[in-house]
């Protein structure tokens, strides 16, 4: 506790950011802000549609609403602070603020990874065992899946935040990133972080490879079930419901594995920052688009909602 009090009395850290104030970077910053706005609106709209439309009160859409909530919290944790720092020219973040960013970021990324893995199991049951689906994926099971995703993610976030914030920082305060990410922060610690690096790698292997193995196993069974389907229409429908989830999985896991499962000697801050933009703002923007534009139920719910708004405005 003494370390925490000593650390919190310092000025905090300086986030060097990803953009300079050159003309090109101002344009890129504007693009990122547009993507952030679309991510914000898209996820809020998807959560709202799932909540108000009874046809979307199914396990798949319940999981999707949880995914959107995670994405919404993820972009709101990082992007507003990045925008304020860029526009004001002040790049500082307090010690406590840095800890909050770490615990939220790690918790949300961990929870999302687990939820995507368990959503693959949901698709497997829906396609391979459709008659048993209401029993195997009951409301209680849905709540257990969502609850366990949040719980393990939050536990991972707390462990990493406590460990990172307990390290002594007595040299440079310049974090070569646009938010407080643990690997970038570790470079500033004035102590040997080998043990922490091992802990971090173990957490990442558990939180990424475990759900990823569930996804691979689920889709192997799904593919086998689809190949045994006699109806071409049923095959097409099954592949359509899975393609959205597979796209979201590829975007999320591709970026997360690139950041966290590479050996330390191959890491470059410039690469990490670009890939971090990818899964802190681009993936949260793409997820609602992937699931809505390729999904008839969501598009019908949106059309119904827009018609209702138009009728209300005419009265």
SULGI-V140613 format. One record per pair of residues at least 4 apart in sequence whose ideal C-beta (glycine too) atoms are under 7 Angstrom apart, sorted by sequence separation. I is the first residue (numbers start at 1). J is the second residue. D is the distance in whole Angstrom. If there is no record, write none. Layout:
BEGIN
[[I J D] [I J D]]
END
This chain:
BEGIN
[[1 5 7] [2 6 6] [3 7 6] [4 8 6] [5 9 7] [21 25 7] [23 27 7] [24 28 6] [25 29 6] [26 30 7] [27 31 7] [28 32 6] [29 33 6] [30 34 7] [31 35 6] [32 36 6] [33 37 6] [34 38 6] [35 39 6] [36 40 6] [37 41 6] [38 42 6] [39 43 6] [40 44 6] [41 45 6] [42 46 6] [43 47 6] [44 48 6] [45 49 6] [46 50 6] [47 51 6] [48 52 6] [49 53 6] [57 61 7] [58 62 7] [59 63 6] [60 64 6] [61 65 6] [62 66 7] [63 67 6] [64 68 6] [65 69 6] [66 70 7] [67 71 6] [68 72 6] [69 73 6] [70 74 6] [71 75 7] [72 76 6] [73 77 6] [74 78 7] [75 79 5] [76 80 6] [78 82 6] [79 83 6] [80 84 6] [81 85 6] [82 86 6] [83 87 6] [84 88 6] [93 97 5] [94 98 7] [95 99 7] [96 100 6] [97 101 6] [98 102 7] [99 103 6] [100 104 6] [101 105 6] [102 106 6] [103 107 6] [104 108 6] [105 109 6] [106 110 6] [107 111 6] [108 112 6] [109 113 6] [110 114 7] [111 115 6] [112 116 6] [113 117 7] [114 118 6] [115 119 6] [118 122 7] [119 123 7] [120 124 6] [121 125 7] [122 126 6] [123 127 6] [124 128 6] [125 129 5] [126 130 6] [129 133 6] [132 136 5] [133 137 6] [134 138 7] [137 141 5] [139 143 7] [140 144 6] [141 145 6] [142 146 6] [143 147 6] [144 148 6] [145 149 7] [146 150 7] [147 151 6] [148 152 6] [149 153 6] [150 154 6] [151 155 6] [152 156 6] [153 157 6] [154 158 6] [155 159 6] [156 160 6] [157 161 6] [158 162 6] [159 163 6] [160 164 6] [161 165 6] [162 166 6] [177 181 5] [181 185 7] [182 186 6] [189 193 5] [193 197 6] [194 198 7] [195 199 6] [196 200 6] [197 201 6] [198 202 6] [199 203 6] [200 204 6] [201 205 6] [202 206 6] [203 207 6] [204 208 6] [205 209 5] [206 210 6] [208 212 6] [209 213 6] [210 214 7] [211 215 6] [212 216 6] [213 217 6] [214 218 6] [215 219 6] [216 220 6] [217 221 7] [218 222 6] [219 223 6] [220 224 7] [221 225 6] [222 226 6] [223 227 6] [224 228 7] [231 235 7] [232 236 6] [233 237 6] [234 238 6] [235 239 6] [236 240 6] [237 241 7] [238 242 7] [239 243 6] [242 246 6] [243 247 6] [244 248 7] [245 249 6] [246 250 6] [247 251 7] [248 252 6] [249 253 6] [250 254 6] [251 255 7] [252 256 6] [253 257 6] [254 258 6] [255 259 7] [256 260 6] [257 261 5] [258 262 7] [262 266 5] [268 272 7] [269 273 6] [270 274 7] [271 275 6] [272 276 6] [273 277 7] [274 278 7] [276 280 6] [277 281 6] [278 282 5] [279 283 5] [281 285 6] [282 286 6] [283 287 6] [285 289 7] [286 290 6] [287 291 6] [288 292 6] [289 293 6] [290 294 6] [291 295 6] [295 299 7] [296 300 6] [297 301 6] [298 302 6] [299 303 6] [300 304 6] [301 305 6] [302 306 6] [303 307 6] [304 308 6] [305 309 6] [306 310 6] [307 311 6] [308 312 6] [309 313 6] [310 314 7] [311 315 7] [20 25 5] [21 26 7] [56 61 4] [85 90 6] [93 98 5] [136 141 7] [137 142 6] [175 180 7] [180 185 6] [229 234 5] [262 267 6] [267 272 6] [277 282 6] [278 283 7] [19 25 4] [50 56 5] [85 91 5] [229 235 5] [292 298 4] [49 56 6] [126 133 5] [129 136 7] [177 184 4] [186 193 5] [291 298 7] [292 299 7] [125 133 6] [176 184 6] [19 28 6] [175 184 5] [226 235 5] [229 238 7] [19 29 5] [175 185 6] [186 196 7] [50 61 5] [125 136 5] [186 197 7] [81 93 7] [125 137 6] [226 238 5] [175 188 7] [226 239 6] [259 272 6] [50 64 7] [50 65 4] [122 137 6] [172 188 6] [259 275 6] [171 188 6] [258 275 5] [259 276 7] [46 64 7] [47 65 5] [164 182 5] [182 200 6] [169 188 5] [171 190 5] [169 189 6] [170 190 4] [222 242 6] [255 275 5] [47 68 5] [164 185 6] [168 189 7] [169 190 7] [46 68 5] [47 69 6] [160 182 6] [167 189 4] [168 190 6] [78 101 7] [168 191 6] [255 278 5] [256 279 6] [77 101 6] [167 191 6] [255 279 4] [43 68 4] [167 193 7] [77 104 4] [78 105 7] [118 145 5] [252 279 6] [43 71 5] [44 72 7] [77 105 6] [255 283 7] [43 72 4] [73 104 7] [118 149 6] [252 283 6] [39 71 7] [40 72 7] [251 283 5] [163 196 6] [74 108 5] [115 149 4] [215 249 6] [40 75 6] [73 108 6] [114 149 4] [251 286 6] [39 75 5] [163 199 7] [70 108 5] [111 149 5] [114 152 6] [36 75 6] [111 150 5] [114 153 6] [248 287 5] [160 200 7] [70 111 6] [212 253 6] [70 112 5] [110 152 7] [111 153 3] [248 290 6] [36 79 5] [110 153 4] [160 203 7] [247 290 5] [159 203 7] [67 112 7] [108 153 7] [208 253 7] [107 153 5] [110 156 4] [244 290 5] [107 154 5] [110 157 7] [156 203 6] [244 291 5] [67 115 6] [208 256 6] [66 115 6] [107 156 7] [208 257 6] [33 83 6] [106 156 6] [107 157 3] [244 294 5] [106 157 4] [156 207 6] [243 294 7] [244 295 7] [63 115 6] [208 260 7] [104 157 7] [208 261 7] [103 157 4] [106 160 5] [103 158 6] [106 161 7] [63 119 5] [204 260 4] [29 86 6] [204 261 6] [102 160 6] [103 161 4] [63 122 6] [102 161 5] [60 122 6] [99 161 5] [102 164 6] [59 122 6] [17 82 7] [99 165 5] [19 86 6] [197 264 7] [17 85 6] [17 86 6] [15 85 6] [17 91 6] [105 179 7] [16 91 7] [15 91 5] [105 181 7] [14 91 5] [14 92 6] [15 93 6] [59 137 5] [101 179 6] [102 180 5] [101 180 4] [12 92 6] [13 93 5] [62 142 5] [66 146 5] [102 182 6] [11 92 7] [12 93 5] [12 94 4] [98 180 4] [12 95 5] [59 142 5] [63 146 7] [10 95 6] [12 97 7] [13 98 6] [184 269 7] [12 98 6] [8 95 5] [93 180 6] [7 95 5] [8 96 6] [177 269 7] [114 207 7] [121 214 6] [128 221 6] [176 269 4] [113 207 6] [117 211 2] [120 214 6] [124 218 4] [128 222 7] [113 208 6] [116 211 6] [117 212 7] [120 215 4] [123 218 7] [127 222 5] [178 273 6] [181 276 7] [82 178 5] [118 214 7] [177 273 6] [82 179 6] [110 207 5] [114 211 5] [117 214 4] [121 218 5] [124 221 5] [128 225 4] [81 179 7] [113 211 5] [117 215 5] [120 218 4] [124 222 5] [127 225 5] [120 219 6] [123 222 6] [127 226 7] [78 179 5] [127 238 5] [123 241 7] [123 242 6] [123 245 6] [120 245 7] [119 245 6] [116 248 7] [116 249 5] [116 252 6] [113 252 7] [112 252 7] [113 256 7] [109 256 7] [7 165 7] [16 174 6] [14 173 5] [16 175 6] [13 173 5] [14 174 5] [15 175 5] [16 176 5] [18 178 5] [4 165 7] [14 175 7] [16 177 7] [17 178 5] [7 169 7] [11 173 7] [13 175 5] [15 177 6] [3 166 6] [15 178 6] [15 179 7] [3 168 7] [13 180 7] [78 280 5] [79 281 6] [75 280 7] [74 280 6] [75 281 6] [75 284 5] [74 284 6] [71 284 4] [71 287 6] [68 287 7] [67 287 6] [68 288 6] [64 291 6] [43 284 6] [56 297 6] [39 281 6] [46 288 4] [55 297 6] [42 285 6] [32 277 7] [36 281 5] [39 284 4] [43 288 5] [56 301 6] [35 281 5] [39 285 4] [42 288 4] [46 292 6] [55 301 7] [35 282 6] [38 285 5] [42 289 6] [53 301 4] [32 281 6] [49 298 6] [35 285 5] [53 304 7] [49 301 5] [49 302 6] [18 273 5] [49 305 6] [18 277 7]]
END
